[in-house]
Amino acid sequence: MSPWLTVVGIGEDGFKGLGKNARRALLGASRIVGGQRQLDLLPVCIRGERQLWPSPFSLTPVLAHRGEAVCVLASGDPMFYGVGASLARQLSSDEMLILPAPSSCSLAAARLGWPLQDVVTLSLVARPLAALNAQLFSGVRLLLLSNDGQSPAAVAQLLRERGFGSSRLSVLEHLGGDAERRIDSTANAWDDAPIADLNVIAIECQADIDAPRLSRLAGLPDSAFQHDGQLTKRDVRAITLARLAPTPGELLWDVGAGSGSIGIEWMRAHPSCRALAIEADEGRQQLIEHNRDALGVPGLQLIRGKAPQALAGLERPDAIFIGGGVTREGVFETCWEQLKPGGRLAANAVTLQSEITLMNWREQYGGELTRIHVAQAQPLGEFDTWRQALPITLLDLVKPLDA
């Protein structure tokens, strides 16, 4: 099958910057779909009917003309946060030909002299700015695709609030075009000067001396979370997440999420990890919403309700943590039924009643029971002694592949 659709990446230098194959495709197209800025870059010799993307965005203008000679115009590399990725989910690879131009991040790295393989890239286009919080570490270089001309000021403010005000910012406008411009500053000194909507933000991250140290490894400090006391504490959290073993692309159910710490740290393990936090208490729901943004995982989905009723119709998970509602009838049974074969389940118990429940589950389904004792040195008069936290019983088990 010959491709009927050609996706052409076009830069700020317009039609003159395109290769021979891209020019030939545009000259032979009966229909060209794109944004106004891309369509305006075409010369009058291009005779195909020009069509704007609809608002809200939809692929219908392309898919409705399947089989015709259609071109789609995209900025830079269509497969880098571009429409090419959306089309690839709808069409087979032999239906479409993709002709990329250099992406804005490739051009920015070239201007800055940064090896692109060592840079973290992130898109802010129609995405929450809070996702940046998970990427802030001293020495890291970031390239951000801005949503608009207001993005640099918003990024500078976030950096200041997170204790990264010393970070170096470079904003690069209209890369590859005649209007290309670069503005350099620090987050602390950013003066909110007018910026073009088409820009890329480069950040050399530098933490202030008093900035909190928030590793991607499990076991963030308890102070990193706002909570009402319903929080899986740091050491227990690290042990529990080691049993849950997050891997890229997997989905976790955090049942009885409390402050959301398990689901949040699960998602921080890898950008493609996903989590659903199931919580019935309204106050704790607000804490989860705050914590997920502050710790850079705004994609954590909050399910407002009580298990097991709130679990109905949810996407089947790869792993489940039961932190609340261990003794509630039907919680474990529903979780176990919905857990994918080969999935992991971990549950924590503090009370005798919940501990007995875990023992009963183990007797019926197998798994391992672990008793966790954590003590901290605290003053006792003129001396110090160990203060024992409440012991935690942890059950972890793996669902058989044939279950």
N, C-alpha and C positions, 0 to 999 in steps of 0.2 A: 504493500500500500504506500503510495506517495503521500507525503505530508500535504494536507490542505491548509494548514495553519502555520504561519511563520511569526515567531515572536522576536521582534527586533529591539535590541537594547540601543538606546540613543543617548548620547551625552550632550553637554552644553554646547559643544561645537556643531551640533545639528547634523544635517544631511551630508555636509562635506566631510565629516569625520567617520562616516559609515564605510564599510568594506563593500566590495563588488557584489557579493551575494545578497547583502542586506538591501542595497540599492535596487538590484534586479527584482527582489521580492516585492518591494514597495511599488515599483513601476508596473508590475504585473498584477497587483492586487485589485480585486473588484471592490473590496471594503477594507477600511483601515480604522481600527478602534484604539482609542487612547485618551489620555487626559488632554485638556486644552493646551497646556504648556508644550507637550510633546507634538501634538498636531500642528501647532504654530511653527514648529521647526522645519516643517516640510515645504519644499518649493512648489510653485504652481504647476510644474511638469508632472507632479503626482496626481493622476486623474481619478483614482479610486474614491468611492464615497467615504467621507470622513464622518465618524460617529463617536460621540463622547460616551464615556462610561456613565451609566445611570447613577443617580443618588437616591437611596442608598446603593452602594456598590453591588453589582451583580454581573455574573459571567454570561447572562442571557444573550446580549448582543453578539457574542461570539458563537456560543453553542447553537443558537437558532439558525446559523448559516453554515452548519457543518457540511463539509464537502465542497464549498465554494473556495475560491482563492482569497483567503482572509489574512490580513496582517494585524498584529497587535503591537503597538508601540509602548515601550516601558523605559524607565530611567535606568541607565547603566546596565548592570547585570540582572536580567529578569528573574534569575533563580536565587538572588540574594535579597531576602525579604521582599520579593517582587511578585508580580502577577503570574510569572511563569510557574511558581510553586503552586499557586491556586489552580492553574490550568492543568498541571501535571496530575492533580488529584482527580480530575474529571476525564482526562483524555489519555489514551495509550501513547507511548513514546514514538510509535511509528506514524502517528497522526500529526505530529507537530515538529517543527524545526526551530530550534532556539539559537539565535545569533547574538551573543552578549557583547556589550561594550564594557570597558573597565568600570567596576562599581565605584561609588563615591568613596568607599573605605579604601579601595586599592589606590585611588588617586590621593587620598589624604595621607596614607602611609608613605607614598612616594614623595609627597611634598615635605613630610616630616623626617624622612629617613628612618622610619620604623620598620623592622622586619614584620611583615603582616602575620606570620605564623606565631609570633609572640604577643599579639595584641588580642584583647577581648573585645568583641563587637556586640553591640546591643542596639535594638531599634526602639525608639520612643514614639514611632508613628502610630497614633491611635492606641498606644499601650501605656499602662500606668508608670509614672516616673518612679514609683516606689521600688520597682524591680532593680533599680540601680543600687539600692542599699546592699544587696547580696554580693556586689562586685567590688566593694571598696576595701582594698588592702594596700598598704604602702608598697610602692615599687611597681604596682600594676599599671599597665597602659591600656586605656579604654578608647574606643572609637564609637561614638553614639550617633545614630541617624536621628536628626532632630525632627520633631513633629511640625515645628514652625519657628518663626523668629523669636518667640517668647521662651523657647526651650533652654537656651544658654543661661538666661537669668534664673530660671527655675532650678537648673542643675547646680549653678553656683550657690544658690541658697541652700539646697539640700546638702551640698558638701560642707558648707559652714556649720549647719545644724548637726551633722554627723561627726564633726571634729576633723574634717579634711580640708579646712580653709586654706592651707598652704599649698594645696594641689595646683599644678600648672594647667591652665586652660588655653587651648588654641581653637578658635572657631574659624572654619574655612567655608567661605561662601562661593556658590556658583563654580564649583570645581570643574576645570576643563574648558571654561568659557572666557569670553572677553572681559566679563565683569568679576573674574575671580579675585577674592580678597581674603586676607588672613588677619585675625585679631588675636593678640596674645595678652594674657593677664594671669592672675591667680584668682581663686574663688573669693578670697578675702577682699581683693581689690576690684572685683568686677563692677563696672559702673553702669550696667544696664543700657549700654549704647544700642541704638537701633541696629537690628540684625535682619538680613534677608531671610525669607522663609525657607529657602533652599540652602541648608547648611549642615555641616558635620562638626561635631564637638569632639576634640581630642583632649584626653585628660591623662596627666602623669600624676598618679595618686600619691599623696604625701600626708600621712596621718599626723595630727597634732600630738604633742606629748601626752595629753590626758585623754586621747580618744580611746573608747573601749575596744578591746581586742576580741574580735568575733570570728573565730575560725569556722571553716566549713565542716570540720570534723564534729561528730556528735558530742554533746556535753557543753553547750554554751553556759555561761554563768547564769544563775537564777535571776540576777539583777537585769539581764537582758530582756526579761519578760515582765509585763504588767500582769499581776495576778491577785486573786483574793485569798490565797493560801492553797487553792486547788491547783497544784502544780507538781508534775513529776519532777523531782529534784535532780540536780545536775548529774550526780554519779549514777543514780538509778536510770536516768534518761539515757545516758551513754551505754549502759549495759543493755537496756531494752532495745535500743536502736541497733546494737550489734547483733542481737537475735533476729530483728526484723530484716536486716541486711538489704537496705535499699540499693537497687541497681537502675540504670537509665531506663526511662520510659514507663516505669511501673507505677501502679496506683495503690495508695494506702487508704484504708478507712481508719480514722482516729475516732473511736466510739466513746462518747462521754469525754469530749476533748478537753474540758476544763479551760485552760488558757491557750490551748492549741500547740503546746510545745513539741509534742511528738510529731505531729503533722508538719509543723514548720521546719523542724530539723531534718525530717525526711526529704522535704522539697529542697532544702539547701544543699543536700548531698550531691545533686546533679540538676542542671537546668531543666531536664525533661521529666524529672520525677513529679508526680501529681499526688494530691491528697484531698480527701473529703473529711472535714471536721464536723462531727455530729454532736450538737450540744443543745439542750433544752432551755438552760437558764439564760435569761435575757442579758443579765449583767456580764456573764462570761462570754456570751456572743460578742459583746462590744469589745471585750479584752482580746478575743481572737482576732477581730478585725484590726485592732490597733497593732497587735504583735506581728501579724502577717505582713503588714506594710512596713513597719519599722525594721523588720529583719529581711526584707527584700523578696518576699514570696506572695505578692498580691493575688496570684492565681489560685491560692488555696481556696477551695470552695466550702463555704459554710452552709451546713444543712441544719436548719432550725427545727428541732424536734427531739423526741425522746426515742431511743432504741427500745424494742425492735421495730416499732411502727414506722419510724422515720427512715428505716433502711429499705423499705419497699420501693422497687423500681430503680434503685441506684445501679450504676455500672459495677459489674463484678470486680472485686479487687484482687491484687496480687499479694497483698499483705493486710493484716488487720491488727490494730492495737485496741484492746478493751481496757480503758482506764477508769471508767465509771459505769455503774450498772451491772457489775459482775453478778450480783445475786438476783437481778431482775429476770423474771421468767421469760424465756424465749430469746434472750439476747445471744447467748452462745450458740444455740441451735441455728438461729437465723444466720449468724456470722459464718458458722462452719459450712452451712449449706451453700452460701453465696461465694465463699472463698474459692478461687480457682484451684484446680488440681496442681499440686506442687507449691501452693502458696504457704506463707508463714503466718501464724497467729501467735500473738503474745498478749498476756493478760497479767495485770498486777493486782495484788490483794494486800490490804493492811489489817482488816478486821478478822477475827476468828471465823465469822460466818462466811466471808468471802474466800478465806483460805480453804475452808472445807469445800466450798464450791469448786475451787481449782483442783483440789484433790480428787473430787468426784469426776471432773472432766478428764483428768489424767487417767483415772482407772478405766474409763470408757473409751477414750480416744488415743491414749498414749501421750508422748511428749516428755519433757523434762521439767522438774520443779527445782528452782534455785532459791535459796534464802539469802537475802542481801542485808547485811548489817553495816551501817556506816556510822562512824563516830568522829567527832571533831574535838580538838583540844580547846578547852575554854577555862577561864579563870575560876579558881576555887580558893577564896581568901587570898593569901599571898602566893599561892601555888597554882598549878594548872592540873586539870583532869580531863578525862574523856567523857563527852556528853553524847550518849547514844541516841540516834534518831530512831523512830519507829521502824522495826524490821519490815522488809518488803518480801513477799513471796511472789516469785515470777514463774509463770507457766509459759513455755514456748513449745510449739509443735508444728509439724509440717504436714499438710494434707496429702495423703497418698495420691499418686498420679491416676490410679484407677478408681478413686472415690467419686 
